[in-house]
């Protein structure tokens, strides 16, 4: 009891004692006195003041403690262990408050102890250490993972954003699991699972890897295309494929440097286009074929300029040149190295250069002219009726006709024209038939002289017919001798 309660109770005792004494004084018999005494002592004995102040104060402490414990139990951020510790602290503070109330001697002291106790209990606010620590670990793991993602050069901004969003999702799920945990062990398990889940985020560099694969595919296709080209030498193929590798590497570097999906796509497209644009010129073979064409054109020009060939011979020779040029180009096409191309080119130009068609038609025709001329000259030489001068003149005519015939043959442009010129020439040579002018004239003069002499003999009157006949016979003999001479 407080001092106030004690004083009130003792005043009540005094009142009851006074009332009992008054009843005793009023009693007139011993029995009545005894009755008043008994009633008085019983009345005094019944005084039992309740400890209202302290009980009320303790009840307030209990109420505050129960409310605080309920509050602690309702907190989702505390583990069972933290709740138990906090409620144990509430009990300790309630016990301390009640002890203070018990120690108080006045109502004011009780009230002070009660107020101090309820405030002490109310101040219990346990930190959610386990869950906060676990969530902090989740945040740390998430931040580290995001930094790791940000540092990756193989990811685009979109892939980084998606991966970081995945990290956020996993972190949120981990925190929810931590919040749902009711024990320290449960929190630890949720934390470990969460950090491991976050740590497992390892986004594939899909955009860049896919783009690089497209570059590799384009490069491989281009190399195959280059390998399949028959117009390139091994050296040209190697150089072209090296160019493909260079462009592929440049494209991949651009892809690596890109920071967005659009940037990756642009770099990929540019790279594929760059690789696709590679179209190595067949320099070695084209140059070699050009040399073949030049050699063939020069040879054909040379053939075209030859006056000793007919059109048919020129055409045949130029066809031979075309054949050799075609064979040379086929050999060049079949060559696989620069050296082999050079060898095929040299062999081809040498083969073309070796084309030197004989002037068969004109040479044959001229030979026929020479044969006809020689035969005609022999015929002239064999004639006894010609003088040396006449023979020489006739043979000179043969030479002239032979020369004219050969000129006509040279001027002819076709086999037919050559044949015509040859025939005309041999006919012209055959037509040479020199008259024996000198001897015929001399013989005519002999005949004239003989005839005149015979006339003169016939006109002589002094000769007999026998003498005339003998004389004219002598004239004939002399004429014959003269002609033989």
Helices and strands as residue ranges (DSSP letters): H 3-26, H 30-45, H 52-74, H 80-103, H 107-122, H 129-151, H 157-180, H 184-199, H 206-228, H 234-257, H 261-276, H 283-305, H 311-334, H 338-353, H 360-382, H 388-411, H 415-430, H 437-459, H 465-484
